[in-house]
Amino acid sequence: MVGQRSIFSLLLVLLTTFLISCGSPSAAVAPPTYTAAQLEQIQEYVPEIQTVRDRSKELENLIQKNEWIKVGNFIHGPITEARLTMTYVIPNLLPKDQTTARQITRDFLNHLVKIDQAATAGNTQLALSSYKDAFADIDKFLQLIPETSSQEES
């Protein structure tokens, strides 16, 4: 009786192994790509971010001249608009890039707060340091943006 159970168990194991091996292989999942709609949406927002990036020297000059009211206006105006635009872009990025982009925008906000606090205190060194960090964050964010010419697939 014990021999029959062993043989029966062995046959069941072999049958199970055979059935599992004959099952259809799972289809390889293609890596995620951008859709035409996502690319269009992203490219709609990029110029606004790039415009603020191009105005970086303007903020640096205001900080160096200790024009703190204008620094505050610049931070609460065009730079904050760029940050808001960055948050509009994030949902259209690939899932693997969204987490990174969210962290960059958080860091960007923290650097803007530091610039604002430095402006309130009249601390030129802290403002300049945070200014450099803030625009480095914009650069990092722009590196996550897909190039439309290389992403032709939908």
N, C-alpha and C positions, 0 to 999 in steps of 0.2 A: 503494500500500500504506500509506503514511504517512497519507494522507487517510482511509482506512478505519479505521485505529486511532484517530484523533482522533474520528471520528464515533462509533465503537463506545464509546470512553471517555465521550464526552458522553452517549450514551444510557444507559450504566450509572449515571452520576452522576444523571441525571434520574430514572431508575427508582428508585434508592436514596432519593433525596429524596422522591419520591412515596410510597414505601412507609413511610418514617419518618413523614411527615406524616399518613398515614392510620392510623397506629397509635393505639390507644386512649390517651386521656390518663390520666395517673396520677391516682388519686382523691385528693382533698384530704384530708389527715389532720386529724381533729378535734383540737383542743388537749387535752392530757391533763386529766382531771378526777378528782376523788376518788370512790372507790366508797363505798357505804354502809358497808362493812366497815372501810375505812380511816378514815372519819370517826368511826365508833364507837370504834375503837381509839385514835385521837388524843384524842377527848373523854374517854376513860377516864383518861388520864394528865394532862390539863390541870389539874384541880383540885389535884393534888399540887404542880405547879410554881407555880401561882398562890398556894397557901398559903404557900410559902416566900417568894414575892415580897411577900406581904402582911406578912410578919414582918421586913422589912428594917430597920425602925426599932429592932427589938429588938437586932439585931446592932450597929447604929450606937451604941446606948446602952452596950452591953457594951464596945465599943472605947473610947468616950469615958471610961468609968469605969475603964479599964485592967484589966478583969477578963479577963485573957488566957486563963486555963484555960477559962472559959465560952465565950470566943470560939472557942477550939480545938474545944470540944465542939460548938458550933453549926455550925462549918465541917465537921467530920467526921461530923456527924449529919444534920440536916435538909437542909443545903445540898448535901451530897454525894449524898443520896438524890434530890434534885431534879435534879442533874446526870445521875445514872443514868437517871432517868425521861426526861430529855431525849433520851438516846441510844436509848431505846425508841421514841420518837416519830419520830425521823429516818427510818427505813425506810418509814414510812407517808406521808411528805410527797411532794409531786410531785418528780420527778427534778431539775428546775431549782432547787428549794428545798433539796434534800438537801445539796448542796455548801456552801451558805451556812450551813445549820444545823450542819454538822460544824465549820466554821470558828468559829462562835459558841461551840460547846461547848468547843473547844480554848482559845479566848480566856478563856472562863469558868473553865476549870480553871487556866490560868495566873494569873488574878487571885486565885483561891482559894489557890493556892500562895503568892502574894505576901502575902496577908492572914496566912496561917499563919506565914510567915517573919517578918513584922512583929510578930506576936503573940509569937513566940519571942524576938525582940530587944527587945520593948517599945516599938516605934516606932509611936506613935499616928498620926502624919501619913501614913506609908506605908500603914498599915492602913486609914485612912479613905479615902484615895485609891483603893486597890484595891477597897475595899468598894463605892464608887460605880461603879467600872468593872464589877464583877461583876454588880451589879443592873441596870446598863445592858445587859449581855449577856442577862440573863433577859428584859428588855423586848424586845430585838431578836428573841429566839427566839419569844416569844409573838406577835409581829407576823407571824411566818411561819405560825402556826396558822390553818387555814381556819375561816371562820364557817360553822356548820352550816346556818343558814337560807338562805344564798345559794348553797349547793352542793347543790341538790336532785337533780341528774343522777347517774346511776350509770354 
